[in-house]
Amino acid sequence: MLVADSFLVHNGQVRGLELHRERFAASCAALGESGAGAYFDDQVGRFPGFGRWFPRFELTEAGLSVQLRPAPTQGGRIRIAVHSGADPRTQPFVKGPDLEALGAVKAEAAADCGADEVLLMDPDGIAVEAAYSALAWWEGDTLHFPPSDHAFLPSVTARLVRDLAAARGAEVAETARRPEDLAEVDELWLLNALHGIRPVHAWHDGPIDPLPASAAADWQQALTALARPI
């Protein structure tokens, strides 16, 4: 897998479709495949206008392809673990090459402590993303994201949430935090194209507690409203 991109299609509507196209086409172009944008447009136009789908566009040595997959069930409460081994990412700015390695890390954490996601750190110990999710968190009235000059995948959903924050007048900051810092914030979110916004309810093998006054449901509703017909 050289490049990949996935997004939720619900009854013919998608959030941030142009951003997914831009990311996929740019990554493909960097590898010499200049026709990814046109291929993307042609295939998206063939998607069903009903049902829930989670298509994955791919560039491999064999060329461009797309898998039109039924969308998995959207998750609820999230338990997160902190990855303690070597960084499994070899190309953190490109979605695709590391999907298999990241999946193995997630599976290992699920077997060890029942975690649904795994928090990844850069060489300085700063939390930058989860295996299949971007990070955002609240400290008081400020919505924080990892510093953009660190190495992690440019998330379409994170960009949409930042745009929502600007539209809602919420203060946004880029802040370097270690996992132990994130365990103490007011609310930690995992963001991705399938689930949208998911608040973290538990760490490692600790108890799952309800999050008091969670803002996630309201923001998830606003994020869902960004979906537009293909």
N, C-alpha and C positions, 0 to 999 in steps of 0.2 A: 504494500500500500504506500503510494507516494504522496497522495493528497486525498482528503475525504471531507465531506461536509454533509450534515444532517439537519433537518428541521421538521417541526410538527406541521402537518397539513390537516386541518379540521374543517370538514365540509367545504373544501375548496378555498380555505383562507389560511394565510401564513403571516407570522410576525417577522418583520425585517427581511423579507425575501431578497430585496436588492442588496442588502448587506451580506447575506449568505452568498449570493452570486458573485459579488465583488471579491470576497475573501477567497472563494474557490478558484475563480478565474485568475486572480493575481498569483496564487500559489502555483497553479498549473503553468502560467506564463513564465514564471521564474525557472521552470524546468524545461522550457522550450515548447510547451503545448499551448499554442495561441488560440485554438478553437474552442476552449472550454466554455467561454461565455455564450457563444452561439449554441453549443450543445446543451448547455444548461437551459437556455430559453426554449429550445425545441422540446426537450423532455418534460419540463414543467408544464408546458401547454397540453401535455397528454395525461396529466394526473386526473384521477376521478374527482368529480365535484361533490362527493358525499363521503362520509365515513372519516375515520381517524387513521392517518398514515404517518410514517416516519421514514421518508425516503433518504437514501444515502448515495450521494454522488461520489464517484471514485476515479482517481487516475492511478493506474498500475502500469507495469511494463507492457501490458497488452493493449493499453489505450484507455479511453474514457468509457465509463459505464455508469449505470444507476440501478440501485435496488429499491423497488417500491415495496417497503415492508409495512405490515400493520403496526400501528403505534403501540408500544408497551403501555401497560397501566401506569398512570401517573402516581407517583409516590406520595406518602403522607409524612409521618414523623421520621426524622433523620438522625441516625447515630453516626458520628464521625470518629475516625481514628487518625492518628498522626503517623505518617510513614517514617520509619526509623532507619531504613536501609539506604543504599545508594539511589540517587535520583534516577528514575527509570526513563526520563525524557532524554532523547538525543537531539530532537529538533523542536524545542518548545514553542516556536512561533508558527509552526505548520501543523494543522490538524491532519492526521493520517498515519505518518510513519510510526508513531508511538502508541497507537490505539491498542495493539495486542499486549504490549508491555504494561500499559496502564490498566488494562482489564485484568491482567494477572495479579497486579498489586491490589486491586479492589477485591478480587476473589480470595486472596490470602487474608486480607483484613476481615472479610466476612466470615471466613472459617475460624480465625483466631478469636474474634470478640463480637461477631455479629454486626460489624460496622457496615453501613450502607455506602459510605464514601471515605476517601483517604485524603488527608491534607498533605500537600507537598511543599517543600521548602527549597529555597535557592541555596547556594554554597555558604551564604552568610547566616543561614538559619531563619530567614524571613519567609513567612507564609505567602505563597504567591497564587496558588490555585489548588483545586482538588483534582482527582484523577479525571473525572468527566464533567467538572463544573468550575465556574468562576466563583470568586469570593466577593462579598460585600458585607458590611456590618455597620451597626449603629452604635455610636458613642454619644449619648445625649441626643441632641437634635441634628447631628451631623452624620451623613451617610458616607462611609469610608470605603475606599478601594485600595488594593495594593498599588505601590508606585509604578507608574507606566514605564519607567526606565529599567525595570527588572524583567527577567525572562519568563514570560508566560503567554499562553495563547490569547490573541485578541478576540474576546468573546462577543458575539453579536448580542446576546441577551444582556450582558453587562452594559454594552453601549446603549441599548434601549432603556435600561433602568436609569442610566445617567441622564439620558434625554428626558425621561419622566421626572427625575429630580429637578432638572432645570425648569421644566414646565410648571412644576408644583411649588417652585420657590424654596426647595430644600437645599440646605448647605451641603456641599460635596467637598471631600478632601481625599488626597492620596497619602496614605500613611503606611510606614513599615511597621509591621507587628509580627511577633513570634507566636507560635501556637499557644503558649501559656498566656499570652496577652489576650488572644482571641477567646479563650475560655472564660474571660472575665467581662467581655463587652456586653452591652445591653441586649443585642440581638445579632446573631450571625446568620447570614443567608448564603445558600448555595444557588447558583444561577446556571441554567442551561436551556437549550432550545426545546427539549421535551417537556420538562417540568415547570419551566418558568422560575418562580421564586419558591425556595423551600427553606424554612427556618430550621436550624440545627437544634435538636431537643436533648441530645446526650453526647457525651464524649467517651470514647473507649468502651469499657464495660460498666460504666456508671448507670444509675437509674434514669429512665426517661421521664422527665417532668414536663408538665404543661408550661408553655411560655406565657407569662402574664402580659397582658396588654400588647400582644403581638401586632406589629404593623404589617406583617407579611400578607394577610388576606386582602387588605385594602389595596396594597400595591400590586398584588397578583391580579386583582380584578382590573386595575388600570392597564397593566401590561397585556392582559388578554384582549382588551378593547383595541389594542394597536393592530390586531390581525386584519388583513385586507384581502379581498378576493384576488386570486391569481389572475 
